Amino acid sequence: CRRATINSITEDLNDADVLRLAQEYVASPTPDKLASDFIFRGPVIGPLGKKDFVATLNSVGSGEAGLANAFPDLQSNTFGFSVDPTEPNRVWYFERPRGTFLGAFDHPVVGRIEPTGAEYVGPPEARSVIVDEEGKIKYQSVGYVVDRFTGDTTDGAGAVFGMYSVMGEKLDDTVGSPTMVFLQWLSSVLPEGMVPKSFSRKEDLPSWWKDERMGSQK
């Protein structure tokens, strides 16, 4: 079985607690809310352990010319928080992001991209978090587009790939894409800190994570 997420967890929290903790994290996703054995996973990014996840966010999200500067009016428009009936302590929700490319962005590969005023209309995507018995976020998944026919401006791309598309730097985010697999392999062998990591080293992942696929590998 290639299942990666949690099969069982201590049920010390009721559904109301799990929902509240999930919503608090999504509203303010600070590192102190993450468990020490946290894992981030998207369709082609991850698994990222806590240290690498925080470093990646800091490298592209904040700073003088990060994503927050590029899309200063960004609205996540999250809704539909619901506890999974089959997987303990997992909360699913949706996001329909909107914003405008109004500020410069320092792309980790191509360098500075100047703003164009382009409208960012992301497609609806499903996301989830798992809350552990201590109330910390143990797992987060993002970027799973559920409908690419809603009039988006990202060519159907979700999460950060949607933002890149709006900025004119669309990447092939297809699972199994040879180009993406190669680029992610290249980033893994470059000197530490040169480009954001697409996935953590296997030896740095927590033991509960069992799936061996890295990045965009099928």
GIKAFEN-V753746 format. One record per residue. RES is the residue in one letter. OMEGA is omega in whole degrees, -180 to 180 (NA if undefined). D_LAST is the distance of its C-alpha to the last C-alpha in Angstrom with 1 decimal. Layout:
((RES/OMEGA/D_LAST) (RES/OMEGA/D_LAST))
This chain:
((C/-178/14.5) (R/-179/11.4) (R/-177/13.5) (A/-174/13.9) (T/-165/16.8) (I/179/20.4) (N/-179/21.8) (S/-180/25.4) (I/179/27.5) (T/-175/31.2) (E/179/32.5) (D/-178/35.2) (L/175/34.4) (N/-176/35.2) (D/-180/33.2) (A/177/35.6) (D/-178/35.0) (V/178/31.2) (L/-179/31.5) (R/-179/34.0) (L/178/32.0) (A/-179/28.8) (Q/178/30.9) (E/179/32.7) (Y/-179/29.6) (V/179/28.2) (A/-179/31.7) (S/-172/32.0) (P/-179/28.8) (T/-177/30.6) (P/-178/29.3) (D/178/32.0) (K/-178/30.4) (L/175/27.2) (A/180/27.2) (S/179/27.2) (D/180/23.9) (F/174/22.3) (I/172/18.5) (F/178/17.2) (R/170/13.7) (G/180/12.7) (P/-178/9.8) (V/177/9.2) (I/-180/12.1) (G/4/12.7) (P/175/13.4) (L/173/16.8) (G/-174/19.9) (K/-177/23.2) (K/-178/24.7) (D/178/21.8) (F/-180/21.3) (V/180/25.1) (A/179/25.3) (T/178/22.6) (L/-179/24.5) (N/-176/27.8) (S/-178/26.7) (V/-173/25.7) (G/-176/27.2) (S/180/30.7) (G/-176/33.3) (E/-178/35.7) (A/176/33.1) (G/-179/30.1) (L/179/28.4) (A/177/31.3) (N/-178/33.7) (A/-179/31.8) (F/-174/31.7) (P/-179/34.8) (D/-176/35.2) (L/174/31.7) (Q/-177/31.7) (S/-180/28.7) (N/177/30.3) (T/179/28.6) (F/172/29.7) (G/-180/29.1) (F/-176/28.7) (S/178/28.3) (V/180/27.8) (D/-178/25.1) (P/-176/27.2) (T/-177/24.8) (E/-174/23.4) (P/172/26.2) (N/177/26.9) (R/180/23.9) (V/176/25.0) (W/175/23.3) (Y/-179/24.7) (F/178/24.4) (E/176/25.1) (R/-172/26.5) (P/177/27.2) (R/178/30.1) (G/-179/31.7) (T/-180/33.2) (F/-171/32.4) (L/-177/35.7) (G/180/35.3) (A/179/34.1) (F/176/30.7) (D/179/29.9) (H/-176/26.4) (P/-179/24.9) (V/-174/24.4) (V/180/26.8) (G/-174/29.6) (R/175/31.8) (I/-179/31.3) (E/-176/34.5) (P/180/34.6) (T/-175/35.1) (G/-179/35.8) (A/179/32.9) (E/177/32.2) (Y/176/28.9) (V/-178/28.1) (G/175/24.7) (P/177/23.2) (P/179/23.3) (E/177/20.3) (A/177/19.8) (R/178/19.9) (S/171/20.7) (V/173/22.3) (I/-179/23.3) (V/180/26.8) (D/-174/27.9) (E/178/31.3) (E/179/32.9) (G/179/31.9) (K/178/29.4) (I/-176/25.9) (K/-175/23.4) (Y/175/20.2) (Q/174/19.4) (S/179/16.7) (V/168/17.3) (G/-179/16.2) (Y/-177/15.2) (V/-177/17.4) (V/178/19.2) (D/-179/21.4) (R/-179/21.3) (F/-176/24.7) (T/178/27.0) (G/-180/28.4) (D/178/26.3) (T/-175/26.8) (T/-174/23.3) (D/176/21.9) (G/-178/20.0) (A/179/18.2) (G/177/18.5) (A/-175/19.4) (V/179/20.2) (F/175/18.5) (G/178/21.1) (M/178/23.8) (Y/-180/22.8) (S/180/22.9) (V/180/26.4) (M/178/27.5) (G/-180/26.6) (E/-178/23.6) (K/177/20.7) (L/176/17.3) (D/-177/14.4) (D/178/12.3) (T/176/10.0) (V/-180/6.3) (G/180/5.1) (S/180/8.9) (P/179/10.5) (T/-180/13.2) (M/179/11.5) (V/-179/9.7) (F/-179/13.2) (L/-180/15.1) (Q/175/13.4) (W/-180/14.0) (L/-179/17.5) (S/-178/18.2) (S/-178/17.5) (V/177/20.2) (L/179/22.7) (P/-179/25.7) (E/177/25.3) (G/-179/26.1) (M/176/25.9) (V/179/22.9) (P/179/21.2) (K/173/18.4) (S/177/14.8) (F/179/14.2) (S/172/16.8) (R/-177/17.5) (K/-179/16.5) (E/179/20.3) (D/-179/20.9) (L/178/18.9) (P/-173/21.0) (S/-178/21.0) (W/-180/20.2) (W/-173/16.5) (K/-176/14.9) (D/-175/11.1) (E/179/10.1) (R/-178/6.7) (M/177/8.5) (G/-177/8.7) (S/178/6.4) (Q/176/3.8) (K/NA/0.0))
